[in-house]
Amino acid sequence: MDVTICLFSSDLRLHDQPVLDAALRSGTRVVPLFVVDSGVADAGFMVPNRAAFLADALADLAAGLRDRGGRLIIRTGEVVAETCRVAEETGAGEVHVAAGVSAYALRRERRLGAELAAARRALVVHDGVITAVPPGAVLPTGARRAGGGSGHFAVFTPYFRRWRAEGLRTVRPAPRTVAVPDGVRSDPLPAAGDLCPGGSPSPALPEGGETVGRRRFGAWQRSGMAAYENRHDDLPGDATSRLSPYLHFGCLSPVELVRKAATRDDPGARAFVRQLAWRDFHHQVLAARPDAASCDYRTRGDCWRRDTAEVTAWQEGRTGYPVVDAAMRQLLHEGWMHNRARMLVAGFLTKTLYADWRVGARHFLDLLVDGDLANNQLNWQWMAGTGTDTRPNRVLNPLVQGRRFDPRGAYVRRWVPELARLEGAAVHRPWTLDARERAAYDYPEPLVDPADGAARFRRARGLD
């Protein structure tokens, strides 16, 4: 075959890139194509923070292709129409793309396959590109035996046992050369403002792209991974990998990360691999249950409170609970939040304020540079008790969480500077100061009496 198309999506890399590798093997020339999807913007998912990271990632991908004699072709519009247009213009016989899991991605995939087939062209969909183990590759025993069953694992632990036993594909090297047909029209590389006009990204976003992602992983593997098991919940220590944005945009290969971590026999590497398995777990749940992006995975009969003032205070980091407010302000400043903090603030919104998890999930997607539909929505459901958690009524007490994971209050003082003069663990309980001392701090009273904790949630679920 003369010409093929590699349609990039959430796989913006050259190392361990099965889609590009297959397109290069199938054709003598390949069109590396990225379509700035108008449907993503129309749905409200092209937000300033991810637009800025995406612009970086595309620029880095384009530079990598130029170094190999190729170029990145950019088109703007509806993905199916633009891809078919490029195929017609170049005479491409095949389009290669990574498999998606969201309802939107699956609909787009089906439509693209049908349109290409009508023009006597083929769509080749590749698994194991966005996740280490493809959704559906490991199934519950009953599903295998009956050819149906639940169709996916609903509990992480048995999934993880099967996941660990599953063989991973071989890591592919980056191509040495990429031959692109002459004369293929390309739009200019988009800047962040082109992708999301009128929006301003958070002031401390990470730089996007495969080059930065590989450098970050290499540095963290050398100096941070060994301590990950013991320090991954350390809020002030900031000891996590911070690789989630690079995984979300596919700047890093999860297969390559698992294989490299597996060469080390230490608890930190094993804990890191487990987190990558959690990511795969959520993708296989969403692939089997696309409705879980907006509907309860397991309905609990909740009648969520609708208090706009409380939700706004939560979004702005003004709840009166210092560790919650610190986390929410980190999100506003960095477009990112520590994983333990994500659990804490999600539990506070759904279990203390008893607000709908969808409100919190939407706010996270509006700001997170790693805003991944599968991980975001299903982690929110896990914390709300409507998801896959086997203990749906668990409550993370923010005061206990603060004392345990920020015992000296350094994380709070970093992000809530108005409390910086409070020493040690006292920063977690400013309401215990006398009235005159409290007046000296520009900090709100708690939205909910700390003594009541999750009383609203317990009453609503009939736990009291």
C-alpha positions in Angstrom: 0.0 0.0 0.0 1.3 3.4 -0.9 -0.3 5.8 1.6 -1.7 5.3 5.1 -2.9 7.7 7.8 -1.9 7.7 11.4 -4.8 9.5 13.2 -3.4 10.8 16.5 -5.8 11.1 19.4 -4.9 10.6 23.0 -1.5 9.1 22.0 0.7 12.1 21.2 4.1 10.4 21.2 6.6 8.7 18.9 8.1 6.2 21.4 6.1 3.0 21.8 3.5 4.3 19.3 1.7 1.2 17.9 -0.6 3.3 15.7 2.2 5.1 13.9 4.3 1.9 13.8 1.5 -0.1 12.1 0.8 2.7 9.6 4.5 2.8 8.7 4.6 -0.9 8.2 1.5 -0.9 6.1 2.4 1.9 3.7 5.4 3.4 2.0 4.3 6.9 3.1 2.2 7.9 6.0 0.1 11.0 6.9 0.6 11.8 10.6 -2.8 13.5 11.2 -4.3 15.4 14.2 -7.7 16.9 13.9 -8.6 19.7 16.3 -12.0 18.2 17.1 -14.8 20.8 17.0 -17.0 18.3 18.8 -14.8 18.4 21.9 -15.0 22.2 22.1 -18.8 22.1 21.4 -19.2 19.7 24.4 -17.3 22.0 26.7 -14.3 19.7 27.2 -11.7 22.0 25.5 -10.8 24.1 28.6 -7.8 26.5 29.0 -5.6 24.2 31.0 -5.8 21.2 28.7 -5.7 23.5 25.7 -2.3 24.9 26.8 -0.9 21.4 27.5 -2.3 20.1 24.2 -0.7 22.9 22.3 2.7 22.1 23.9 2.2 18.4 23.1 1.4 19.0 19.4 4.3 21.3 19.0 6.6 18.7 20.5 5.1 15.9 18.3 5.6 18.1 15.2 9.2 18.7 16.1 9.9 15.0 16.6 8.4 14.2 13.2 10.5 17.0 11.6 13.6 15.4 13.1 12.6 12.2 11.3 12.0 13.8 7.9 8.2 14.0 8.4 5.7 16.6 9.5 2.5 16.7 11.5 -0.7 17.5 9.5 -3.2 19.6 11.4 -6.8 19.9 10.4 -9.6 21.6 12.2 -13.3 20.5 12.3 -15.3 17.3 12.7 -12.9 14.4 13.0 -14.7 11.9 10.7 -15.2 14.5 7.9 -11.7 15.8 8.1 -10.1 12.4 8.2 -12.1 11.2 5.2 -11.2 14.4 3.4 -7.4 13.8 4.0 -7.8 10.1 2.9 -9.5 11.3 -0.4 -6.9 13.9 -1.0 -3.9 11.5 -0.5 -5.5 8.3 -1.8 -4.8 6.6 1.6 -6.1 3.1 1.8 -6.0 2.7 5.5 -6.5 4.9 8.6 -5.0 3.7 11.8 -6.2 4.9 15.2 -6.0 4.1 18.9 -9.1 2.5 20.5 -11.1 4.8 22.7 -13.4 4.0 25.6 -15.8 6.9 26.0 -19.2 6.9 24.4 -18.1 9.9 22.3 -14.9 8.1 21.1 -16.8 4.9 20.3 -19.5 6.7 18.3 -16.8 8.6 16.4 -14.9 5.3 15.7 -18.1 3.6 14.3 -18.9 6.5 12.1 -15.4 6.8 10.8 -15.3 3.1 10.0 -18.6 3.3 8.1 -17.6 6.3 6.1 -14.2 4.8 5.2 -15.8 1.5 4.2 -18.2 3.3 1.9 -15.2 4.8 0.1 -13.5 1.3 0.0 -11.0 2.3 2.6 -10.2 0.5 5.9 -10.2 1.7 9.5 -7.6 -0.2 11.7 -8.2 0.2 15.4 -5.4 -0.6 17.8 -5.8 -1.7 21.4 -3.2 -1.3 24.1 -2.2 2.2 23.2 -3.9 4.4 25.7 -3.9 1.8 28.5 -1.4 -0.9 29.4 -3.9 -3.7 29.2 -6.8 -3.1 26.8 -10.3 -2.8 28.2 -12.0 -6.2 27.8 -8.7 -8.1 27.7 -9.2 -9.5 31.2 -12.7 -10.5 32.2 -14.4 -12.2 35.2 -14.3 -16.0 35.0 -18.1 -16.1 34.6 -17.9 -13.8 31.6 -15.2 -15.9 29.9 -17.1 -19.1 30.5 -20.5 -17.9 29.4 -19.3 -15.5 26.8 -21.1 -12.7 28.5 -21.7 -12.2 32.2 -21.0 -8.8 33.6 -18.5 -8.1 30.8 -16.1 -6.3 33.1 -14.6 -6.3 36.6 -16.5 -4.2 39.1 -14.0 -4.6 41.9 -10.4 -3.6 41.6 -8.6 -6.4 43.6 -9.7 -9.4 41.5 -9.1 -7.2 38.4 -5.6 -6.5 39.5 -4.8 -10.2 40.0 -5.8 -10.9 36.4 -4.2 -7.7 35.2 -0.8 -8.6 36.6 -0.9 -12.0 34.9 -1.7 -10.5 31.5 1.2 -10.4 29.1 2.1 -6.9 27.9 2.9 -6.2 24.3 6.5 -5.4 23.3 7.6 -1.8 23.6 8.2 -0.3 20.2 11.1 2.0 19.5 10.4 5.4 17.9 10.7 5.4 14.1 13.9 6.5 12.6 12.3 8.1 9.5 8.7 9.1 8.6 8.0 9.7 4.9 5.0 11.9 4.3 3.4 12.5 0.9 4.2 15.8 -0.7 1.7 18.6 -0.9 -0.6 17.6 1.9 -2.3 20.7 3.2 -2.0 21.5 6.9 -3.4 24.1 9.2 -0.9 25.9 11.4 0.1 24.4 14.7 -2.5 25.8 17.2 -1.6 27.9 20.1 -3.5 27.5 23.4 -5.6 30.6 22.6 -6.6 29.1 19.2 -7.8 25.9 20.9 -9.7 27.7 23.7 -10.3 31.3 22.8 -11.0 33.7 25.6 -9.8 31.4 28.4 -6.8 31.8 30.7 -4.9 28.8 31.9 -3.8 28.4 35.5 -0.6 30.2 36.3 1.6 27.2 37.2 0.7 24.5 34.6 3.3 21.9 33.7 4.9 22.0 30.2 3.3 19.5 27.9 4.8 17.1 25.4 6.6 13.7 25.1 10.1 15.2 25.5 9.2 16.8 28.9 7.2 13.7 29.9 10.1 11.3 29.3 12.5 13.6 31.1 10.2 13.8 34.1 9.7 10.0 34.2 13.4 9.4 34.0 14.2 11.8 36.8 11.4 10.5 39.0 12.4 6.8 38.3 15.9 7.6 39.5 15.1 9.8 42.6 11.5 9.3 43.6 10.1 5.9 42.7 11.8 4.0 45.5 10.1 6.1 48.2 6.7 6.1 46.5 5.1 3.3 48.6 5.9 5.2 51.8 5.4 8.8 50.6 2.6 8.8 48.0 0.1 10.2 50.5 2.5 12.8 51.9 0.7 16.1 51.0 3.5 18.6 51.8 6.2 16.2 50.5 4.7 16.2 46.9 6.2 12.8 46.3 4.0 11.5 43.5 5.2 11.2 39.9 3.0 14.0 38.5 2.9 12.0 35.3 -0.9 11.9 35.0 -1.1 14.7 32.4 1.4 13.0 30.2 -0.5 9.7 30.4 -3.8 11.5 29.7 -2.5 13.0 26.4 -0.6 9.9 25.6 2.8 11.6 25.7 4.0 8.6 27.7 3.2 5.0 27.0 1.6 3.1 30.0 3.1 -0.1 28.6 6.6 1.3 28.6 6.1 2.7 32.2 4.9 -0.6 33.5 7.7 -2.5 31.9 10.4 0.0 33.1 9.0 -0.1 36.7 8.8 -3.9 36.6 12.6 -4.1 36.1 12.9 -2.8 39.7 12.0 -5.2 42.6 11.1 -2.6 45.3 7.9 -1.6 47.0 7.9 1.9 45.4 7.9 0.5 41.9 5.2 -2.1 42.7 3.0 0.7 44.2 3.5 2.8 41.1 2.5 -0.1 38.8 -0.6 -0.6 41.0 -1.7 3.0 40.3 -1.3 2.4 36.6 -3.5 -0.7 37.0 -6.1 1.5 38.7 -6.1 3.7 35.6 -6.7 0.7 33.4 -9.4 -0.6 35.7 -11.4 2.6 35.4 -11.0 2.6 31.6 -12.4 -1.0 31.4 -15.3 0.0 33.6 -16.2 3.0 31.4 -15.7 0.9 28.2 -18.3 -1.5 29.5 -20.5 1.2 31.1 -20.2 4.4 29.1 -23.3 5.8 30.9 -21.2 5.9 34.1 -19.7 9.1 32.8 -22.9 10.9 33.9 -25.1 8.3 35.7 -24.6 6.5 39.0 -22.8 3.2 38.4 -24.7 1.9 41.4 -27.7 3.9 42.4 -28.1 4.6 46.1 -31.3 6.6 46.0 -29.4 9.8 46.9 -31.3 13.1 46.8 -28.3 15.5 46.7 -28.5 18.9 48.3 -28.4 21.9 45.9 -26.7 24.7 47.7 -25.0 27.0 45.3 -23.3 29.1 48.0 -21.7 26.0 49.5 -20.5 24.6 46.2 -19.0 28.0 45.3 -17.2 28.2 48.6 -15.8 24.7 47.9 -14.7 25.6 44.4 -12.9 28.8 45.7 -11.2 27.1 48.7 -13.3 29.0 51.3 -15.0 26.1 53.1 -13.4 26.9 56.5 -11.7 23.5 56.5 -8.1 24.4 55.9 -6.8 21.1 54.2 -9.8 21.1 51.9 -9.3 24.7 51.0 -5.5 24.2 50.4 -6.3 21.4 47.9 -8.9 23.4 46.0 -6.5 26.4 45.8 -3.7 24.1 44.5 -6.1 23.0 41.8 -6.9 26.7 40.8 -3.2 27.5 40.7 -1.7 24.5 39.1 -4.5 22.8 37.2 -3.5 19.7 39.2 -4.1 18.2 42.7 -2.4 15.6 44.8 -4.2 12.3 44.6 -4.9 12.1 48.4 -6.2 15.6 48.2 -8.5 14.7 45.4 -10.0 12.0 47.5 -10.3 14.3 50.5 -12.1 17.2 48.7 -14.4 14.8 46.8 -15.4 13.1 50.0 -16.0 16.5 51.6 -18.2 17.7 48.8 -20.3 14.5 48.6 -20.2 13.2 52.2 -20.0 16.4 54.3 -21.9 18.9 52.1 -23.9 16.1 50.5 -23.7 17.7 47.0 -24.0 15.7 43.8 -20.7 14.1 42.6 -21.4 15.3 39.1 -21.0 18.9 40.2 -17.5 18.1 41.6 -16.6 16.0 38.6 -17.5 18.8 36.2 -15.4 21.4 38.2 -12.4 19.0 38.1 -12.8 18.6 34.3 -13.0 22.3 33.9 -9.6 22.7 35.6 -7.6 19.5 35.7 -4.8 19.4 33.0 -5.1 15.6 33.4 -8.9 15.7 33.2 -9.5 12.1 32.0 -13.2 11.1 31.7 -12.7 7.5 32.9 -10.5 8.3 35.9 -12.2 11.5 36.9 -15.8 10.3 36.8 -15.2 6.9 38.3 -13.0 8.2 41.1 -15.7 10.7 41.9 -18.3 8.0 42.0 -16.0 5.9 44.2 -15.8 8.7 46.7 -19.6 9.4 46.5 -20.4 5.8 47.2 -22.2 5.4 43.9 -19.3 3.7 42.1 -17.2 0.5 42.5 -16.2 1.0 46.2 -17.2 -2.1 48.2 -17.8 0.2 51.2 -20.1 2.9 49.7 -20.7 4.6 53.0 -17.1 5.2 53.9 -16.3 8.8 55.0 -12.9 10.4 55.0 -12.9 12.9 57.9 -11.1 16.0 56.7 -9.7 16.7 60.1 -8.3 13.2 60.5 -7.0 13.3 57.0 -5.3 16.6 57.6 -3.6 15.4 60.8 -2.5 12.2 59.2 -1.2 13.4 55.8 -0.2 17.0 56.7 0.7 16.6 60.4 2.7 19.8 60.7 0.4 21.8 58.5 3.0 22.7 55.9 0.6 21.9 53.0 -2.1 24.1 54.4 0.3 27.0 55.1 1.6 26.7 51.5 -1.8 27.2 49.9 -3.8 29.1 52.6 -1.4 31.9 53.4 -3.9 33.7 55.6 -3.3 30.9 58.2 0.5 30.9 57.8 1.1 32.4 61.3 -0.7 29.4 62.9 2.0 26.9 64.0 2.0 23.2 63.7 -1.2 21.1 63.6 -3.2 24.1 65.0 -3.5 25.3 61.4 -6.1 22.5 60.8 -8.5 23.8 63.5 -8.6 27.6 63.3 -12.2 27.6 64.8 -10.8 26.6 68.1 -9.1 30.0 68.5 -11.0 32.5 70.7 -13.1 35.1 68.9 -10.5 37.9 69.1 -7.8 35.6 67.5 -10.2 34.4 64.8 -10.9 38.0 63.9 -7.3 38.5 63.1 -7.4 36.0 60.3 -9.3 36.6 57.0 -10.6 33.1 57.0 -14.2 31.8 57.0 -16.0 29.8 59.6 -16.6 26.1 58.7 -19.5 25.6 56.3 -20.6 22.6 58.5 -20.0 22.3 62.2 -16.9 20.0 62.5 -18.6 18.1 65.3 -21.3 17.1 62.9 -19.0 15.7 60.2 -21.0 13.8 57.6 -24.3 14.0 59.4 -26.2 15.1 56.3 -24.9 12.1 54.4 -25.6 9.7 57.2 -29.2 10.9 57.6 -29.8 10.8 53.9 -28.7 7.2 53.6 -30.4 6.1 56.8 -27.2 5.4 58.6 -28.1 7.2 61.9 
